[in-house]
Amino acid sequence: MNRAQREAAVRQIMERVPPPVPPDLHAEVVRRGSRLLRRKAAARRLLYLLLLAASVAFLVWALTARPWVEPPSQTTPPLTDW
């Protein structure tokens, strides 16, 4: 297919009448879009809630286990009976 034939084919496609759009298409798209936005917002809230719960669980564990404190030495026996 040479350039003139391609240009003619493109012109033919561009001159066609676009297909009619169904009248209720806009309402359907708006309904689906709003549903999608609600789902995204709910998923975002759930993720933030899970992040908060994990943070609180870590904080409670850290305060009870106190991993930053060095454990007592087990190699030297305690001094008693002086």
Secondary structure per residue as TSV (DSSP state, phi and psi in degrees):
chain	resnum	aa	ss	phi	psi
A	1	M	-	360.0	122.5
A	2	N	-	-87.7	179.9
A	3	R	H	-64.7	-40.5
A	4	A	H	-63.5	-39.5
A	5	Q	H	-68.5	-39.9
A	6	R	H	-63.9	-43.0
A	7	E	H	-63.2	-40.4
A	8	A	H	-64.3	-40.2
A	9	A	H	-66.0	-39.9
A	10	V	H	-66.7	-42.5
A	11	R	H	-61.1	-41.1
A	12	Q	H	-61.2	-43.6
A	13	I	H	-65.6	-41.2
A	14	M	H	-70.0	-26.4
A	15	E	H	-85.1	-8.7
A	16	R	S	-65.7	153.4
A	17	V	-	-80.0	129.0
A	18	P	-	-63.9	149.2
A	19	P	-	-66.5	149.6
A	20	P	-	-69.4	144.5
A	21	V	-	-93.0	134.7
A	22	P	-	-59.7	142.0
A	23	P	T	-65.3	-29.2
A	24	D	T	-94.3	11.6
A	25	L	H	-65.5	-42.0
A	26	H	H	-61.9	-45.7
A	27	A	H	-63.0	-40.0
A	28	E	H	-65.5	-42.0
A	29	V	H	-65.9	-41.8
A	30	V	H	-64.0	-40.6
A	31	R	H	-63.8	-47.2
A	32	R	H	-66.4	-37.8
A	33	G	H	-66.0	-41.7
A	34	S	H	-67.8	-35.3
A	35	R	H	-65.2	-41.7
A	36	L	H	-63.3	-41.5
A	37	L	H	-64.6	-39.5
A	38	R	H	-64.1	-40.6
A	39	R	H	-65.2	-41.5
A	40	K	H	-63.4	-41.6
A	41	A	H	-65.1	-40.8
A	42	A	H	-65.9	-41.3
A	43	A	H	-64.5	-40.2
A	44	R	H	-64.1	-42.8
A	45	R	H	-62.7	-41.1
A	46	L	H	-64.0	-41.8
A	47	L	H	-64.8	-40.9
A	48	Y	H	-65.1	-37.8
A	49	L	H	-65.0	-41.7
A	50	L	H	-65.4	-38.9
A	51	L	H	-63.6	-42.3
A	52	L	H	-63.4	-44.1
A	53	A	H	-63.7	-40.5
A	54	A	H	-66.0	-38.5
A	55	S	H	-65.0	-43.9
A	56	V	H	-65.2	-41.7
A	57	A	H	-62.7	-41.8
A	58	F	H	-64.4	-41.8
A	59	L	H	-63.3	-43.1
A	60	V	H	-65.2	-42.9
A	61	W	H	-62.3	-44.6
A	62	A	H	-64.3	-37.6
A	63	L	H	-72.5	-30.0
A	64	T	H	-87.0	-39.8
A	65	A	H	-84.2	-27.3
A	66	R	-	47.2	66.0
A	67	P	T	-70.1	-11.5
A	68	W	T	-84.0	-13.0
A	69	V	S	-85.3	133.8
A	70	E	-	-72.4	131.9
A	71	P	-	-69.0	154.0
A	72	P	-	-64.9	149.8
A	73	S	-	-71.3	138.0
A	74	Q	S	-105.7	-0.9
A	75	T	S	-87.8	-29.1
A	76	T	S	-103.4	127.4
A	77	P	-	-72.2	154.3
A	78	P	-	-66.0	148.5
A	79	L	-	-86.7	117.4
A	80	T	-	-136.7	166.7
A	81	D	-	55.5	59.5
A	82	W	-	-79.8	360.0
